Amino acid sequence: MLPKLVIATLEKIKPVLVSLGWGITISGITLAAIFQGFLVPQGLGNLLPEVAGGSQLGLVIFFASIFVVSSLASFVINDLGKAIFSFFASYGLAGVVTYFVLALPGFVGAYPAPEVLVRVAIIFTFTASFPIPLVVELVGTLTGSWLAERFL
């Protein structure tokens, strides 16, 4: 009786748990790309010339990673409606976590001008997560749902 109850409970909260993992993973991938210099914005959202004109392998790995994570998460959820809702929830969570990690030195007083760091964190987060990553994650979500419908 108890294992059936545990399995039923896990089935109900599976989309929530997958969304949490999905958002944290996307945030980690985004932060890694920012800290490695692949997503360094300039001005109002353009990439620095050194980043835009340099090797694109880092950006390809970034986009492939978020595509694979989104596909896998959607595949595990195995329901298109829940996967789309989880996509938006995880996208929002990833943005919040990315912003918080970038602005954290200003929040704890490790940076002398926290208002500047908060502004820069907003620009970095927006540039790193919109518009191309949004589309890549959405296509990955639809791909994972399609694969789940086809193979499960």
C-alpha positions in Angstrom: 0.0 0.0 0.0 2.7 2.5 0.9 4.8 2.1 -2.3 1.6 2.7 -4.4 1.0 5.9 -2.4 4.6 7.1 -2.8 4.5 6.4 -6.6 1.2 8.2 -6.9 2.6 11.2 -5.0 5.8 11.3 -7.1 3.7 11.1 -10.3 1.8 14.2 -9.2 4.8 16.3 -8.2 7.0 15.1 -11.1 6.5 18.2 -13.3 7.3 20.4 -10.3 10.5 18.6 -9.5 11.5 18.4 -13.2 10.9 22.1 -13.5 13.1 22.9 -10.6 15.9 20.8 -11.9 15.4 22.2 -15.4 15.5 25.8 -14.3 18.6 25.3 -12.1 20.4 23.5 -14.9 19.6 26.1 -17.5 20.8 28.8 -15.0 24.0 26.9 -14.4 24.7 26.5 -18.1 23.9 30.2 -18.7 26.2 31.3 -15.8 29.0 29.1 -17.2 28.6 30.7 -20.6 28.7 34.2 -19.0 31.7 33.5 -16.8 33.6 31.9 -19.7 33.0 35.1 -21.8 30.7 33.6 -24.4 27.7 35.8 -23.4 29.3 39.1 -22.5 26.9 41.9 -23.5 27.9 45.4 -24.7 25.7 48.4 -24.5 22.0 47.6 -25.1 22.2 43.8 -25.6 24.8 43.3 -28.4 27.8 41.0 -27.7 31.3 42.4 -27.5 33.2 42.4 -30.8 35.7 39.9 -29.3 32.9 37.5 -28.5 30.9 38.0 -31.7 34.0 37.8 -33.9 35.8 35.0 -32.1 35.2 31.3 -32.0 31.5 30.4 -32.0 32.1 26.9 -30.5 31.3 28.1 -27.0 27.9 29.5 -28.1 27.2 26.4 -30.1 27.9 24.3 -27.0 25.7 26.7 -24.9 22.7 26.4 -27.3 23.1 22.7 -27.8 23.2 22.2 -24.0 20.1 24.1 -23.3 18.4 22.3 -26.2 19.3 18.9 -24.8 18.3 19.8 -21.3 14.9 21.1 -22.5 14.3 18.0 -24.6 15.2 15.7 -21.8 13.1 17.5 -19.3 10.1 17.5 -21.6 10.7 13.9 -22.4 10.6 13.0 -18.7 7.4 15.0 -18.1 5.7 13.1 -21.1 2.8 15.5 -21.4 2.8 18.5 -23.8 0.6 20.7 -21.7 2.6 20.1 -18.5 5.8 20.4 -20.4 4.9 23.8 -21.9 3.8 25.1 -18.4 7.0 23.7 -16.9 9.1 25.3 -19.7 7.8 28.8 -18.7 8.2 28.0 -15.0 11.8 26.8 -15.5 12.6 29.7 -17.8 11.5 32.2 -15.1 13.4 30.3 -12.4 16.5 30.2 -14.5 16.3 34.0 -15.0 15.8 34.7 -11.3 18.7 32.4 -10.3 21.0 33.8 -12.9 20.2 37.4 -11.8 20.6 36.6 -8.2 24.0 34.9 -8.7 25.3 37.8 -10.8 24.1 40.4 -8.3 25.1 38.5 -5.2 28.3 40.4 -4.5 26.3 43.6 -4.4 23.7 42.1 -2.1 26.3 40.9 0.5 28.3 44.1 0.4 31.4 42.7 -1.4 31.1 45.3 -4.1 31.4 49.0 -3.3 28.6 50.2 -5.7 25.8 47.6 -5.5 23.4 49.6 -7.6 25.7 49.4 -10.5 26.2 45.6 -10.1 22.4 45.1 -9.9 21.9 47.1 -13.1 24.6 45.1 -14.9 23.2 41.8 -13.6 19.8 42.7 -15.1 21.5 43.5 -18.5 23.5 40.3 -18.4 20.5 38.2 -17.5 18.3 39.6 -20.2 21.0 39.4 -22.9 21.9 35.8 -21.9 18.3 34.5 -21.9 16.5 36.3 -24.6 15.6 35.9 -27.6 17.6 33.1 -29.0 17.8 30.9 -25.8 14.0 31.3 -25.4 13.4 29.9 -28.8 16.0 27.1 -28.5 14.5 26.0 -25.2 10.9 26.1 -26.6 12.0 24.1 -29.6 13.8 21.6 -27.3 10.6 21.4 -25.2 8.5 20.6 -28.2 11.1 18.1 -29.5 11.2 16.3 -26.2 7.4 16.1 -26.0 7.3 14.8 -29.6 9.9 12.1 -28.7 7.9 11.2 -25.6 4.7 10.8 -27.6 6.5 8.8 -30.3 8.5 6.4 -28.1 6.7 6.1 -24.8 
